Amino acid sequence: MLGLLETFGHAVTDAPLVAAPAALAWGALSVFLSPCNLSSIPLVVAYMNGAAESPGPRRAAALAGAFALGNLASIAVVGVATVLLGRMAGDVGRTGSYVLAAVFFHVGLHLVGLVP
């Protein structure tokens, strides 16, 4: 296993044109296969089951793809904002934490029907 990791490390450092796509692929896979993303699959299934009629295979694939791309886009936006603010990943500062809390609170109120 150590040899495999060393080989991968040398391949990436010796070929910068390979490093960028490899980093992008690794980042995308880490988002798609993360426990946070995988745990939301039941939410998507429940949403589809609650529809008036079940979506066909193409519609289900389109919904799943849109969900995954939405997750990836939201994480990318947070990452770009974090970099632009000069912070570490996930550290949005005190003001950012309050803004995020307000957004989550508003979404929660919307989900229970108190906010249109």
Protein Blocks (a to p, Z undefined) as FASTA:
>chain_A
ZZmmmmmmmmmmmmmklmmmmmmmmmmmmmmmpmklmmmmmmmmmmmmmpmbdcdfklmm
mmmmmmmmmmmmmmmmmmmmmmmnopaehiabjmlmmmmmmmmmmmmmmmnopaZZ
